[in-house]
Amino acid sequence: MTQKIHDILMIVGLLILACLLFGLPLQILWNWLMPTIFNLPYITFWQACGLQLMAALIFKSNVNINKD
């Protein structure tokens, strides 16, 4: 039982770490480039995390082509 709780906490911790690692650079790059180039609004950290998640879901490639 404690191993299961440990695994769940490890997954939650890794998700938080991934959000920080990918959300913050996306926010910085977006706020540096997009408002100037395309006249788009600035985004918050949480919006950057959501944008990162949405892009990962849309552009994730799970193509399994059988080469027989």
Predicted model as a PDB file, atoms N, CA, C, CB and O in Angstrom, pLDDT in the B-factor column:
MODEL        1                                                                  
ATOM      1  N   MET A   1       0.817  -1.200   0.000  1.00 76.00           N  
ATOM      2  CA  MET A   1       0.000   0.000   0.000  1.00 76.00           C  
ATOM      3  C   MET A   1       0.858   1.260   0.000  1.00 76.00           C  
ATOM      4  CB  MET A   1      -0.928   0.001   1.199  1.00 76.00           C  
ATOM      5  O   MET A   1       0.570   2.213  -0.724  1.00 76.00           O  
ATOM      6  N   THR A   2       1.909   1.262   0.811  1.00 88.00           N  
ATOM      7  CA  THR A   2       2.767   2.452   0.853  1.00 88.00           C  
ATOM      8  C   THR A   2       3.532   2.623  -0.448  1.00 88.00           C  
ATOM      9  CB  THR A   2       3.748   2.366   2.026  1.00 88.00           C  
ATOM     10  O   THR A   2       3.854   3.749  -0.829  1.00 88.00           O  
ATOM     11  N   GLN A   3       3.831   1.520  -1.140  1.00 90.00           N  
ATOM     12  CA  GLN A   3       4.521   1.621  -2.431  1.00 90.00           C  
ATOM     13  C   GLN A   3       3.613   2.301  -3.455  1.00 90.00           C  
ATOM     14  CB  GLN A   3       4.951   0.217  -2.938  1.00 90.00           C  
ATOM     15  O   GLN A   3       4.081   3.091  -4.275  1.00 90.00           O  
ATOM     16  N   LYS A   4       2.325   1.996  -3.408  1.00 89.00           N  
ATOM     17  CA  LYS A   4       1.368   2.602  -4.333  1.00 89.00           C  
ATOM     18  C   LYS A   4       1.262   4.104  -4.084  1.00 89.00           C  
ATOM     19  CB  LYS A   4      -0.017   1.939  -4.193  1.00 89.00           C  
ATOM     20  O   LYS A   4       1.230   4.888  -5.033  1.00 89.00           O  
ATOM     21  N   ILE A   5       1.207   4.511  -2.812  1.00 89.00           N  
ATOM     22  CA  ILE A   5       1.156   5.934  -2.468  1.00 89.00           C  
ATOM     23  C   ILE A   5       2.440   6.625  -2.901  1.00 89.00           C  
ATOM     24  CB  ILE A   5       0.931   6.124  -0.953  1.00 89.00           C  
ATOM     25  O   ILE A   5       2.414   7.745  -3.410  1.00 89.00           O  
ATOM     26  N   HIS A   6       3.563   5.946  -2.694  1.00 89.00           N  
ATOM     27  CA  HIS A   6       4.855   6.499  -3.108  1.00 89.00           C  
ATOM     28  C   HIS A   6       4.896   6.707  -4.623  1.00 89.00           C  
ATOM     29  CB  HIS A   6       6.004   5.570  -2.668  1.00 89.00           C  
ATOM     30  O   HIS A   6       5.388   7.733  -5.094  1.00 89.00           O  
ATOM     31  N   ASP A   7       4.382   5.739  -5.388  1.00 89.00           N  
ATOM     32  CA  ASP A   7       4.356   5.860  -6.847  1.00 89.00           C  
ATOM     33  C   ASP A   7       3.470   7.013  -7.301  1.00 89.00           C  
ATOM     34  CB  ASP A   7       3.872   4.560  -7.477  1.00 89.00           C  
ATOM     35  O   ASP A   7       3.825   7.752  -8.219  1.00 89.00           O  
ATOM     36  N   ILE A   8       2.321   7.164  -6.656  1.00 88.00           N  
ATOM     37  CA  ILE A   8       1.407   8.255  -7.012  1.00 88.00           C  
ATOM     38  C   ILE A   8       2.052   9.607  -6.721  1.00 88.00           C  
ATOM     39  CB  ILE A   8       0.072   8.123  -6.242  1.00 88.00           C  
ATOM     40  O   ILE A   8       1.979  10.526  -7.537  1.00 88.00           O  
ATOM     41  N   LEU A   9       2.679   9.722  -5.560  1.00 89.00           N  
ATOM     42  CA  LEU A   9       3.348  10.980  -5.213  1.00 89.00           C  
ATOM     43  C   LEU A   9       4.510  11.267  -6.160  1.00 89.00           C  
ATOM     44  CB  LEU A   9       3.852  10.935  -3.765  1.00 89.00           C  
ATOM     45  O   LEU A   9       4.765  12.426  -6.488  1.00 89.00           O  
ATOM     46  N   MET A  10       5.214  10.232  -6.602  1.00 90.00           N  
ATOM     47  CA  MET A  10       6.318  10.404  -7.543  1.00 90.00           C  
ATOM     48  C   MET A  10       5.799  10.917  -8.885  1.00 90.00           C  
ATOM     49  CB  MET A  10       7.078   9.076  -7.734  1.00 90.00           C  
ATOM     50  O   MET A  10       6.414  11.792  -9.496  1.00 90.00           O  
ATOM     51  N   ILE A  11       4.681  10.380  -9.342  1.00 87.00           N  
ATOM     52  CA  ILE A  11       4.099  10.817 -10.613  1.00 87.00           C  
ATOM     53  C   ILE A  11       3.634  12.260 -10.516  1.00 87.00           C  
ATOM     54  CB  ILE A  11       2.928   9.908 -11.018  1.00 87.00           C  
ATOM     55  O   ILE A  11       3.869  13.049 -11.431  1.00 87.00           O  
ATOM     56  N   VAL A  12       2.976  12.615  -9.419  1.00 84.00           N  
ATOM     57  CA  VAL A  12       2.513  13.987  -9.223  1.00 84.00           C  
ATOM     58  C   VAL A  12       3.711  14.938  -9.187  1.00 84.00           C  
ATOM     59  CB  VAL A  12       1.681  14.106  -7.917  1.00 84.00           C  
ATOM     60  O   VAL A  12       3.669  16.013  -9.786  1.00 84.00           O  
ATOM     61  N   GLY A  13       4.765  14.550  -8.494  1.00 86.00           N  
ATOM     62  CA  GLY A  13       5.968  15.378  -8.436  1.00 86.00           C  
ATOM     63  C   GLY A  13       6.608  15.569  -9.799  1.00 86.00           C  
ATOM     64  O   GLY A  13       7.056  16.665 -10.135  1.00 86.00           O  
ATOM     65  N   LEU A  14       6.652  14.502 -10.582  1.00 86.00           N  
ATOM     66  CA  LEU A  14       7.227  14.610 -11.927  1.00 86.00           C  
ATOM     67  C   LEU A  14       6.369  15.489 -12.835  1.00 86.00           C  
ATOM     68  CB  LEU A  14       7.387  13.219 -12.549  1.00 86.00           C  
ATOM     69  O   LEU A  14       6.900  16.223 -13.668  1.00 86.00           O  
ATOM     70  N   LEU A  15       5.059  15.418 -12.680  1.00 78.00           N  
ATOM     71  CA  LEU A  15       4.176  16.282 -13.472  1.00 78.00           C  
ATOM     72  C   LEU A  15       4.373  17.752 -13.122  1.00 78.00           C  
ATOM     73  CB  LEU A  15       2.715  15.888 -13.256  1.00 78.00           C  
ATOM     74  O   LEU A  15       4.388  18.609 -14.006  1.00 78.00           O  
ATOM     75  N   ILE A  16       4.521  18.038 -11.848  1.00 80.00           N  
ATOM     76  CA  ILE A  16       4.765  19.417 -11.422  1.00 80.00           C  
ATOM     77  C   ILE A  16       6.108  19.905 -11.946  1.00 80.00           C  
ATOM     78  CB  ILE A  16       4.720  19.527  -9.886  1.00 80.00           C  
ATOM     79  O   ILE A  16       6.221  21.038 -12.415  1.00 80.00           O  
ATOM     80  N   LEU A  17       7.120  19.058 -11.868  1.00 83.00           N  
ATOM     81  CA  LEU A  17       8.439  19.418 -12.377  1.00 83.00           C  
ATOM     82  C   LEU A  17       8.408  19.651 -13.888  1.00 83.00           C  
ATOM     83  CB  LEU A  17       9.452  18.326 -12.035  1.00 83.00           C  
ATOM     84  O   LEU A  17       9.027  20.593 -14.382  1.00 83.00           O  
ATOM     85  N   ALA A  18       7.699  18.807 -14.614  1.00 79.00           N  
ATOM     86  CA  ALA A  18       7.585  18.976 -16.063  1.00 79.00           C  
ATOM     87  C   ALA A  18       6.854  20.268 -16.402  1.00 79.00           C  
ATOM     88  CB  ALA A  18       6.859  17.779 -16.689  1.00 79.00           C  
ATOM     89  O   ALA A  18       7.225  20.959 -17.351  1.00 79.00           O  
ATOM     90  N   CYS A  19       5.829  20.596 -15.642  1.00 75.00           N  
ATOM     91  CA  CYS A  19       5.096  21.840 -15.862  1.00 75.00           C  
ATOM     92  C   CYS A  19       6.021  23.036 -15.665  1.00 75.00           C  
ATOM     93  CB  CYS A  19       3.884  21.934 -14.912  1.00 75.00           C  
ATOM     94  O   CYS A  19       5.993  23.985 -16.448  1.00 75.00           O  
ATOM     95  N   LEU A  20       6.830  22.987 -14.625  1.00 79.00           N  
ATOM     96  CA  LEU A  20       7.770  24.088 -14.379  1.00 79.00           C  
ATOM     97  C   LEU A  20       8.840  24.163 -15.460  1.00 79.00           C  
ATOM     98  CB  LEU A  20       8.431  23.927 -13.010  1.00 79.00           C  
ATOM     99  O   LEU A  20       9.202  25.250 -15.910  1.00 79.00           O  
ATOM    100  N   LEU A  21       9.342  23.007 -15.874  1.00 86.00           N  
ATOM    101  CA  LEU A  21      10.421  22.993 -16.863  1.00 86.00           C  
ATOM    102  C   LEU A  21       9.961  23.435 -18.241  1.00 86.00           C  
ATOM    103  CB  LEU A  21      11.016  21.615 -16.955  1.00 86.00           C  
ATOM    104  O   LEU A  21      10.723  24.064 -18.975  1.00 86.00           O  
ATOM    105  N   PHE A  22       8.731  23.117 -18.598  1.00 84.00           N  
ATOM    106  CA  PHE A  22       8.257  23.454 -19.938  1.00 84.00           C  
ATOM    107  C   PHE A  22       7.364  24.689 -19.972  1.00 84.00           C  
ATOM    108  CB  PHE A  22       7.512  22.290 -20.514  1.00 84.00           C  
ATOM    109  O   PHE A  22       7.300  25.368 -20.996  1.00 84.00           O  
ATOM    110  N   GLY A  23       6.686  24.990 -18.893  1.00 89.00           N  
ATOM    111  CA  GLY A  23       5.778  26.136 -18.871  1.00 89.00           C  
ATOM    112  C   GLY A  23       6.502  27.459 -18.791  1.00 89.00           C  
ATOM    113  O   GLY A  23       6.149  28.400 -19.503  1.00 89.00           O  
ATOM    114  N   LEU A  24       7.503  27.551 -17.943  1.00 91.00           N  
ATOM    115  CA  LEU A  24       8.213  28.814 -17.758  1.00 91.00           C  
ATOM    116  C   LEU A  24       8.969  29.255 -19.013  1.00 91.00           C  
ATOM    117  CB  LEU A  24       9.179  28.693 -16.600  1.00 91.00           C  
ATOM    118  O   LEU A  24       8.857  30.419 -19.397  1.00 91.00           O  
ATOM    119  N   PRO A  25       9.740  28.369 -19.672  1.00 92.00           N  
ATOM    120  CA  PRO A  25      10.383  28.816 -20.918  1.00 92.00           C  
ATOM    121  C   PRO A  25       9.383  29.220 -21.997  1.00 92.00           C  
ATOM    122  CB  PRO A  25      11.277  27.722 -21.453  1.00 92.00           C  
ATOM    123  O   PRO A  25       9.625  30.162 -22.751  1.00 92.00           O  
ATOM    124  N   LEU A  26       8.253  28.502 -22.071  1.00 92.00           N  
ATOM    125  CA  LEU A  26       7.226  28.867 -23.048  1.00 92.00           C  
ATOM    126  C   LEU A  26       6.657  30.239 -22.746  1.00 92.00           C  
ATOM    127  CB  LEU A  26       6.105  27.827 -23.067  1.00 92.00           C  
ATOM    128  O   LEU A  26       6.446  31.037 -23.660  1.00 92.00           O  
ATOM    129  N   GLN A  27       6.405  30.526 -21.477  1.00 94.00           N  
ATOM    130  CA  GLN A  27       5.882  31.835 -21.089  1.00 94.00           C  
ATOM    131  C   GLN A  27       6.871  32.936 -21.436  1.00 94.00           C  
ATOM    132  CB  GLN A  27       5.564  31.866 -19.593  1.00 94.00           C  
ATOM    133  O   GLN A  27       6.486  33.970 -21.981  1.00 94.00           O  
ATOM    134  N   ILE A  28       8.128  32.723 -21.127  1.00 95.00           N  
ATOM    135  CA  ILE A  28       9.150  33.736 -21.403  1.00 95.00           C  
ATOM    136  C   ILE A  28       9.273  33.988 -22.902  1.00 95.00           C  
ATOM    137  CB  ILE A  28      10.509  33.304 -20.828  1.00 95.00           C  
ATOM    138  O   ILE A  28       9.307  35.138 -23.338  1.00 95.00           O  
ATOM    139  N   LEU A  29       9.340  32.922 -23.686  1.00 94.00           N  
ATOM    140  CA  LEU A  29       9.458  33.085 -25.137  1.00 94.00           C  
ATOM    141  C   LEU A  29       8.220  33.735 -25.736  1.00 94.00           C  
ATOM    142  CB  LEU A  29       9.702  31.737 -25.801  1.00 94.00           C  
ATOM    143  O   LEU A  29       8.327  34.609 -26.596  1.00 94.00           O  
ATOM    144  N   TRP A  30       7.045  33.310 -25.283  1.00 95.00           N  
ATOM    145  CA  TRP A  30       5.807  33.893 -25.793  1.00 95.00           C  
ATOM    146  C   TRP A  30       5.764  35.390 -25.503  1.00 95.00           C  
ATOM    147  CB  TRP A  30       4.583  33.193 -25.174  1.00 95.00           C  
ATOM    148  O   TRP A  30       5.512  36.197 -26.397  1.00 95.00           O  
ATOM    149  N   ASN A  31       6.016  35.755 -24.236  1.00 96.00           N  
ATOM    150  CA  ASN A  31       5.915  37.162 -23.846  1.00 96.00           C  
ATOM    151  C   ASN A  31       7.014  38.010 -24.462  1.00 96.00           C  
ATOM    152  CB  ASN A  31       5.962  37.288 -22.341  1.00 96.00           C  
ATOM    153  O   ASN A  31       6.880  39.232 -24.525  1.00 96.00           O  
ATOM    154  N   TRP A  32       8.085  37.400 -24.912  1.00 96.00           N  
ATOM    155  CA  TRP A  32       9.164  38.132 -25.557  1.00 96.00           C  
ATOM    156  C   TRP A  32       8.863  38.352 -27.041  1.00 96.00           C  
ATOM    157  CB  TRP A  32      10.490  37.383 -25.387  1.00 96.00           C  
ATOM    158  O   TRP A  32       9.144  39.423 -27.578  1.00 96.00           O  
ATOM    159  N   LEU A  33       8.289  37.334 -27.707  1.00 95.00           N  
ATOM    160  CA  LEU A  33       8.135  37.402 -29.158  1.00 95.00           C  
ATOM    161  C   LEU A  33       6.731  37.750 -29.648  1.00 95.00           C  
ATOM    162  CB  LEU A  33       8.533  36.110 -29.742  1.00 95.00           C  
ATOM    163  O   LEU A  33       6.569  38.643 -30.480  1.00 95.00           O  
ATOM    164  N   MET A  34       5.727  37.060 -29.145  1.00 95.00           N  
ATOM    165  CA  MET A  34       4.393  37.143 -29.734  1.00 95.00           C  
ATOM    166  C   MET A  34       3.732  38.521 -29.647  1.00 95.00           C  
ATOM    167  CB  MET A  34       3.514  36.150 -29.075  1.00 95.00           C  
ATOM    168  O   MET A  34       3.124  38.953 -30.627  1.00 95.00           O  
ATOM    169  N   PRO A  35       3.825  39.229 -28.520  1.00 96.00           N  
ATOM    170  CA  PRO A  35       3.192  40.554 -28.499  1.00 96.00           C  
ATOM    171  C   PRO A  35       3.825  41.523 -29.503  1.00 96.00           C  
ATOM    172  CB  PRO A  35       3.277  41.144 -27.098  1.00 96.00           C  
ATOM    173  O   PRO A  35       3.134  42.361 -30.083  1.00 96.00           O  
ATOM    174  N   THR A  36       5.126  41.406 -29.702  1.00 94.00           N  
ATOM    175  CA  THR A  36       5.816  42.306 -30.625  1.00 94.00           C  
ATOM    176  C   THR A  36       5.540  41.946 -32.083  1.00 94.00           C  
ATOM    177  CB  THR A  36       7.315  42.276 -30.361  1.00 94.00           C  
ATOM    178  O   THR A  36       5.266  42.824 -32.902  1.00 94.00           O  
ATOM    179  N   ILE A  37       5.613  40.657 -32.405  1.00 95.00           N  
ATOM    180  CA  ILE A  37       5.488  40.223 -33.797  1.00 95.00           C  
ATOM    181  C   ILE A  37       4.032  40.216 -34.263  1.00 95.00           C  
ATOM    182  CB  ILE A  37       6.093  38.833 -33.968  1.00 95.00           C  
ATOM    183  O   ILE A  37       3.720  40.755 -35.325  1.00 95.00           O  
ATOM    184  N   PHE A  38       3.143  39.610 -33.478  1.00 95.00           N  
ATOM    185  CA  PHE A  38       1.770  39.405 -33.919  1.00 95.00           C  
ATOM    186  C   PHE A  38       0.737  40.210 -33.146  1.00 95.00           C  
ATOM    187  CB  PHE A  38       1.434  37.969 -33.819  1.00 95.00           C  
ATOM    188  O   PHE A  38      -0.463  40.032 -33.353  1.00 95.00           O  
ATOM    189  N   ASN A  39       1.181  41.089 -32.262  1.00 96.00           N  
ATOM    190  CA  ASN A  39       0.297  41.927 -31.463  1.00 96.00           C  
ATOM    191  C   ASN A  39      -0.670  41.086 -30.614  1.00 96.00           C  
ATOM    192  CB  ASN A  39      -0.489  42.871 -32.374  1.00 96.00           C  
ATOM    193  O   ASN A  39      -1.843  41.429 -30.465  1.00 96.00           O  
ATOM    194  N   LEU A  40      -0.153  39.982 -30.064  1.00 96.00           N  
ATOM    195  CA  LEU A  40      -0.940  39.113 -29.200  1.00 96.00           C  
ATOM    196  C   LEU A  40      -0.728  39.513 -27.747  1.00 96.00           C  
ATOM    197  CB  LEU A  40      -0.564  37.629 -29.419  1.00 96.00           C  
ATOM    198  O   LEU A  40       0.268  40.161 -27.428  1.00 96.00           O  
ATOM    199  N   PRO A  41      -1.651  39.136 -26.856  1.00 97.00           N  
ATOM    200  CA  PRO A  41      -1.497  39.524 -25.442  1.00 97.00           C  
ATOM    201  C   PRO A  41      -0.417  38.708 -24.729  1.00 97.00           C  
ATOM    202  CB  PRO A  41      -2.827  39.361 -24.708  1.00 97.00           C  
ATOM    203  O   PRO A  41      -0.014  37.644 -25.199  1.00 97.00           O  
ATOM    204  N   TYR A  42       0.037  39.219 -23.601  1.00 97.00           N  
ATOM    205  CA  TYR A  42       0.955  38.492 -22.747  1.00 97.00           C  
ATOM    206  C   TYR A  42       0.186  37.363 -22.069  1.00 97.00           C  
ATOM    207  CB  TYR A  42       1.618  39.434 -21.698  1.00 97.00           C  
ATOM    208  O   TYR A  42      -1.024  37.470 -21.870  1.00 97.00           O  
ATOM    209  N   ILE A  43       0.878  36.282 -21.713  1.00 96.00           N  
ATOM    210  CA  ILE A  43       0.226  35.167 -21.051  1.00 96.00           C  
ATOM    211  C   ILE A  43       0.844  34.943 -19.673  1.00 96.00           C  
ATOM    212  CB  ILE A  43       0.330  33.893 -21.907  1.00 96.00           C  
ATOM    213  O   ILE A  43       1.980  35.336 -19.410  1.00 96.00           O  
ATOM    214  N   THR A  44       0.068  34.304 -18.804  1.00 96.00           N  
ATOM    215  CA  THR A  44       0.550  33.980 -17.472  1.00 96.00           C  
ATOM    216  C   THR A  44       1.234  32.617 -17.492  1.00 96.00           C  
ATOM    217  CB  THR A  44      -0.608  33.996 -16.449  1.00 96.00           C  
ATOM    218  O   THR A  44       1.203  31.907 -18.497  1.00 96.00           O  
ATOM    219  N   PHE A  45       1.846  32.267 -16.374  1.00 93.00           N  
ATOM    220  CA  PHE A  45       2.517  30.975 -16.268  1.00 93.00           C  
ATOM    221  C   PHE A  45       1.529  29.834 -16.470  1.00 93.00           C  
ATOM    222  CB  PHE A  45       3.211  30.841 -14.910  1.00 93.00           C  
ATOM    223  O   PHE A  45       1.833  28.869 -17.171  1.00 93.00           O  
ATOM    224  N   TRP A  46       0.359  29.933 -15.868  1.00 91.00           N  
ATOM    225  CA  TRP A  46      -0.619  28.848 -15.978  1.00 91.00           C  
ATOM    226  C   TRP A  46      -1.191  28.746 -17.389  1.00 91.00           C  
ATOM    227  CB  TRP A  46      -1.751  29.055 -14.973  1.00 91.00           C  
ATOM    228  O   TRP A  46      -1.518  27.652 -17.848  1.00 91.00           O  
ATOM    229  N   GLN A  47      -1.312  29.860 -18.067  1.00 94.00           N  
ATOM    230  CA  GLN A  47      -1.741  29.815 -19.464  1.00 94.00           C  
ATOM    231  C   GLN A  47      -0.669  29.152 -20.325  1.00 94.00           C  
ATOM    232  CB  GLN A  47      -2.047  31.236 -19.986  1.00 94.00           C  
ATOM    233  O   GLN A  47      -0.987  28.425 -21.265  1.00 94.00           O  
ATOM    234  N   ALA A  48       0.589  29.400 -20.009  1.00 93.00           N  
ATOM    235  CA  ALA A  48       1.681  28.762 -20.740  1.00 93.00           C  
ATOM    236  C   ALA A  48       1.676  27.257 -20.507  1.00 93.00           C  
ATOM    237  CB  ALA A  48       3.033  29.360 -20.321  1.00 93.00           C  
ATOM    238  O   ALA A  48       1.914  26.487 -21.437  1.00 93.00           O  
ATOM    239  N   CYS A  49       1.406  26.829 -19.272  1.00 88.00           N  
ATOM    240  CA  CYS A  49       1.317  25.390 -18.987  1.00 88.00           C  
ATOM    241  C   CYS A  49       0.164  24.767 -19.764  1.00 88.00           C  
ATOM    242  CB  CYS A  49       1.136  25.141 -17.470  1.00 88.00           C  
ATOM    243  O   CYS A  49       0.315  23.678 -20.317  1.00 88.00           O  
ATOM    244  N   GLY A  50      -0.970  25.428 -19.814  1.00 89.00           N  
ATOM    245  CA  GLY A  50      -2.108  24.928 -20.575  1.00 89.00           C  
ATOM    246  C   GLY A  50      -1.827  24.885 -22.064  1.00 89.00           C  
ATOM    247  O   GLY A  50      -2.224  23.943 -22.749  1.00 89.00           O  
ATOM    248  N   LEU A  51      -1.148  25.893 -22.564  1.00 90.00           N  
ATOM    249  CA  LEU A  51      -0.782  25.921 -23.978  1.00 90.00           C  
ATOM    250  C   LEU A  51       0.183  24.795 -24.311  1.00 90.00           C  
ATOM    251  CB  LEU A  51      -0.163  27.269 -24.345  1.00 90.00           C  
ATOM    252  O   LEU A  51       0.073  24.172 -25.367  1.00 90.00           O  
ATOM    253  N   GLN A  52       1.120  24.533 -23.425  1.00 85.00           N  
ATOM    254  CA  GLN A  52       2.077  23.441 -23.614  1.00 85.00           C  
ATOM    255  C   GLN A  52       1.356  22.095 -23.634  1.00 85.00           C  
ATOM    256  CB  GLN A  52       3.147  23.458 -22.501  1.00 85.00           C  
ATOM    257  O   GLN A  52       1.644  21.243 -24.474  1.00 85.00           O  
ATOM    258  N   LEU A  53       0.426  21.911 -22.714  1.00 82.00           N  
ATOM    259  CA  LEU A  53      -0.342  20.666 -22.665  1.00 82.00           C  
ATOM    260  C   LEU A  53      -1.187  20.500 -23.915  1.00 82.00           C  
ATOM    261  CB  LEU A  53      -1.232  20.633 -21.423  1.00 82.00           C  
ATOM    262  O   LEU A  53      -1.238  19.413 -24.490  1.00 82.00           O  
ATOM    263  N   MET A  54      -1.848  21.562 -24.340  1.00 86.00           N  
ATOM    264  CA  MET A  54      -2.687  21.493 -25.535  1.00 86.00           C  
ATOM    265  C   MET A  54      -1.855  21.166 -26.772  1.00 86.00           C  
ATOM    266  CB  MET A  54      -3.436  22.816 -25.737  1.00 86.00           C  
ATOM    267  O   MET A  54      -2.263  20.347 -27.595  1.00 86.00           O  
ATOM    268  N   ALA A  55      -0.700  21.800 -26.905  1.00 85.00           N  
ATOM    269  CA  ALA A  55       0.166  21.528 -28.054  1.00 85.00           C  
ATOM    270  C   ALA A  55       0.678  20.095 -28.029  1.00 85.00           C  
ATOM    271  CB  ALA A  55       1.346  22.505 -28.078  1.00 85.00           C  
ATOM    272  O   ALA A  55       0.787  19.453 -29.073  1.00 85.00           O  
ATOM    273  N   ALA A  56       0.992  19.592 -26.836  1.00 80.00           N  
ATOM    274  CA  ALA A  56       1.457  18.206 -26.733  1.00 80.00           C  
ATOM    275  C   ALA A  56       0.365  17.235 -27.143  1.00 80.00           C  
ATOM    276  CB  ALA A  56       1.922  17.898 -25.307  1.00 80.00           C  
ATOM    277  O   ALA A  56       0.643  16.230 -27.798  1.00 80.00           O  
ATOM    278  N   LEU A  57      -0.870  17.523 -26.768  1.00 80.00           N  
ATOM    279  CA  LEU A  57      -1.968  16.641 -27.145  1.00 80.00           C  
ATOM    280  C   LEU A  57      -2.267  16.703 -28.636  1.00 80.00           C  
ATOM    281  CB  LEU A  57      -3.211  16.995 -26.360  1.00 80.00           C  
ATOM    282  O   LEU A  57      -2.576  15.684 -29.253  1.00 80.00           O  
ATOM    283  N   ILE A  58      -2.174  17.892 -29.214  1.00 86.00           N  
ATOM    284  CA  ILE A  58      -2.494  18.052 -30.634  1.00 86.00           C  
ATOM    285  C   ILE A  58      -1.396  17.478 -31.525  1.00 86.00           C  
ATOM    286  CB  ILE A  58      -2.710  19.529 -30.963  1.00 86.00           C  
ATOM    287  O   ILE A  58      -1.688  16.785 -32.500  1.00 86.00           O  
ATOM    288  N   PHE A  59      -0.153  17.758 -31.202  1.00 85.00           N  
ATOM    289  CA  PHE A  59       0.945  17.399 -32.093  1.00 85.00           C  
ATOM    290  C   PHE A  59       1.672  16.124 -31.705  1.00 85.00           C  
ATOM    291  CB  PHE A  59       1.918  18.510 -32.145  1.00 85.00           C  
ATOM    292  O   PHE A  59       2.697  15.794 -32.301  1.00 85.00           O  
ATOM    293  N   LYS A  60       1.160  15.401 -30.717  1.00 77.00           N  
ATOM    294  CA  LYS A  60       1.789  14.148 -30.316  1.00 77.00           C  
ATOM    295  C   LYS A  60       1.667  13.139 -31.454  1.00 77.00           C  
ATOM    296  CB  LYS A  60       1.145  13.593 -29.014  1.00 77.00           C  
ATOM    297  O   LYS A  60       0.595  12.940 -32.025  1.00 77.00           O  
ATOM    298  N   SER A  61       2.790  12.515 -31.764  1.00 67.00           N  
ATOM    299  CA  SER A  61       2.808  11.562 -32.865  1.00 67.00           C  
ATOM    300  C   SER A  61       2.850  10.146 -32.302  1.00 67.00           C  
ATOM    301  CB  SER A  61       4.016  11.818 -33.803  1.00 67.00           C  
ATOM    302  O   SER A  61       3.852   9.729 -31.721  1.00 67.00           O  
ATOM    303  N   ASN A  62       1.769   9.424 -32.475  1.00 67.00           N  
ATOM    304  CA  ASN A  62       1.691   8.030 -32.052  1.00 67.00           C  
ATOM    305  C   ASN A  62       1.384   7.147 -33.254  1.00 67.00           C  
ATOM    306  CB  ASN A  62       0.618   7.847 -30.952  1.00 67.00           C  
ATOM    307  O   ASN A  62       0.482   6.311 -33.215  1.00 67.00           O  
ATOM    308  N   VAL A  63       2.128   7.343 -34.294  1.00 61.00           N  
ATOM    309  CA  VAL A  63       1.869   6.599 -35.514  1.00 61.00           C  
ATOM    310  C   VAL A  63       2.648   5.305 -35.459  1.00 61.00           C  
ATOM    311  CB  VAL A  63       2.245   7.422 -36.769  1.00 61.00           C  
ATOM    312  O   VAL A  63       3.874   5.318 -35.359  1.00 61.00           O  
ATOM    313  N   ASN A  64       1.953   4.200 -35.523  1.00 63.00           N  
ATOM    314  CA  ASN A  64       2.580   2.880 -35.567  1.00 63.00           C  
ATOM    315  C   ASN A  64       2.336   2.293 -36.950  1.00 63.00           C  
ATOM    316  CB  ASN A  64       2.019   1.937 -34.443  1.00 63.00           C  
ATOM    317  O   ASN A  64       1.243   1.815 -37.254  1.00 63.00           O  
ATOM    318  N   ILE A  65       3.357   2.335 -37.768  1.00 65.00           N  
ATOM    319  CA  ILE A  65       3.244   1.816 -39.119  1.00 65.00           C  
ATOM    320  C   ILE A  65       3.963   0.473 -39.153  1.00 65.00           C  
ATOM    321  CB  ILE A  65       3.839   2.815 -40.173  1.00 65.00           C  
ATOM    322  O   ILE A  65       5.160   0.378 -38.884  1.00 65.00           O  
ATOM    323  N   ASN A  66       3.199  -0.557 -39.490  1.00 64.00           N  
ATOM    324  CA  ASN A  66       3.804  -1.891 -39.588  1.00 64.00           C  
ATOM    325  C   ASN A  66       4.482  -2.030 -40.937  1.00 64.00           C  
ATOM    326  CB  ASN A  66       2.740  -3.010 -39.391  1.00 64.00           C  
ATOM    327  O   ASN A  66       3.849  -1.926 -41.988  1.00 64.00           O  
ATOM    328  N   LYS A  67       5.784  -2.268 -40.883  1.00 62.00           N  
ATOM    329  CA  LYS A  67       6.552  -2.444 -42.122  1.00 62.00           C  
ATOM    330  C   LYS A  67       6.788  -3.930 -42.332  1.00 62.00           C  
ATOM    331  CB  LYS A  67       7.912  -1.665 -42.072  1.00 62.00           C  
ATOM    332  O   LYS A  67       7.829  -4.474 -41.963  1.00 62.00           O  
ATOM    333  N   ASP A  68       5.789  -4.575 -42.939  1.00 56.00           N  
ATOM    334  CA  ASP A  68       5.895  -6.019 -43.186  1.00 56.00           C  
ATOM    335  C   ASP A  68       6.381  -6.288 -44.574  1.00 56.00           C  
ATOM    336  CB  ASP A  68       4.563  -6.711 -42.968  1.00 56.00           C  
ATOM    337  O   ASP A  68       6.532  -7.446 -44.962  1.00 56.00           O  
TER     338      ASP A  68                                                      
ENDMDL                                                                          
END                                                                             
